[in-house]
Amino acid sequence: MSTGSPETGPPPAVTTAWVVDHPAPAAAHPLRRVQRALPPVGPTGLLVEVVACGVCRTDLHLAEGDLAPRVPQCTPGHEIVGRVRAAGPAAEGFAPGDRVGAAWLAGTCGVCRYCRSGRENLCPESRYTGWDIHGGYAGHTVVDARFAYHLPVGPTDAELAPLLCAGIIGYRALERAELPPGGRLGIYGFGASAHLTAQLAIARGATVHVLTRAPAARELALELGAASAGDAYDVPPEPLDAAILFAPVGDLVPVALAALDRGGTLSVAGIHLTDIPSLSYAQHLFQERNLRSVTSNTRADGRSYLAEVSRCRPVVHLRRYPMDRADRALADLAADRVTGVAVLTV
């Protein structure tokens, strides 16, 4: 575990950061490094010195224009591990020097019917790290202490970073799939989130079948305990009680639905999905098969997942990049050159 100590001296007013200047294919290097002024910390804010930041496919969607930036020259990154440099007067639970995690969900209104009913992930006023506010592809960033996480002891900074989105969203997708105890789970696509979710499901006693196009990802799936690993369009060796679609490929929705047993549920985990082709009611939905989307996560999801990580530590298959190679990390992710997760480290 990296402990480190906060920088000495007054907190910085500017930071070096990557920004999405003009969205374009990752191979065209849409990110640019700039010196950017840091926003005021605010009453509940934390100024965080970034030590690691995971590289998520959502960052790629932002850089390539699938998601329109919500702030000019947005800094991506929402799997942030860092050290608190300064805390606002109402930032409860954290002090300078503490290790802290920041995830995708950055803020909600707290008063709408979704927030009041435990469904804050559906808040119409929700804001997101690396989309509505600047994220972790930077030396420093500012996050709201109310949406920050205390991190489990044991995993390194680099291992923790992908847990803060890939892990949490996989946890929510697994919950939405309603996999019965000891059930049969199909996982379509096997990148950052999927390889963590597979281990969670296996630890809970599930039989996991992985279906993905990349041979290296299939090899990793078997190493991590999957019962089988085939091509994305293959038929799994047995009917599935539940399935999760991680690949942003709408064509796989009918494929996964057809692989479900009666009463099974397909959970679609991505924020972006290509168009879904027409479905046959009799083949894909009849016999009470269910199709569900996943939207962000709640803070309760994050806390529950990190507590489960403390009990059953997953193997995080890492590919490290220095922070000054963030553009290369995104290009490698776009070209399927990353098996497991890419993490930027300082």
Sequence and secondary structure as in RCSB ss.txt:
>XXXX:A:sequence
MSTGSPETGPPPAVTTAWVVDHPAPAAAHPLRRVQRALPPVGPTGLLVEVVACGVCRTDLHLAEGDLAPRVPQCT
PGHEIVGRVRAAGPAAEGFAPGDRVGAAWLAGTCGVCRYCRSGRENLCPESRYTGWDIHGGYAGHTVVDARFAYH
LPVGPTDAELAPLLCAGIIGYRALERAELPPGGRLGIYGFGASAHLTAQLAIARGATVHVLTRAPAARELALELG
AASAGDAYDVPPEPLDAAILFAPVGDLVPVALAALDRGGTLSVAGIHLTDIPSLSYAQHLFQERNLRSVTSNTRA
DGRSYLAEVSRCRPVVHLRRYPMDRADRALADLAADRVTGVAVLTV
>XXXX:A:secstr
        SS  SEEEEEEESS   GGG  EEEEEEE     TTEEEEEEEEEEE HHHHHHHHTSS  SSTT  
    EEEEEEEE TT TT  TT EEEE SEEE  S SHHHHTT GGG TT EEBTTTB  SSBSEEEEEGGGEE 
  SSS HHHHHHIIIIIHHHHHHHHHHT  TT EEEEE  SHHHHHHHHHHHHTT EEEEE S HHHHHHHHHTT
 SEEE TTS  SS EEEEEE SS TTHHHHHHHTEEEEEEEEE  S         IIIIITTT EEEE     HH
HHHHHHHHHHHS     EEEEEGGGHHHHHHHHHTT  SSEEEEE 
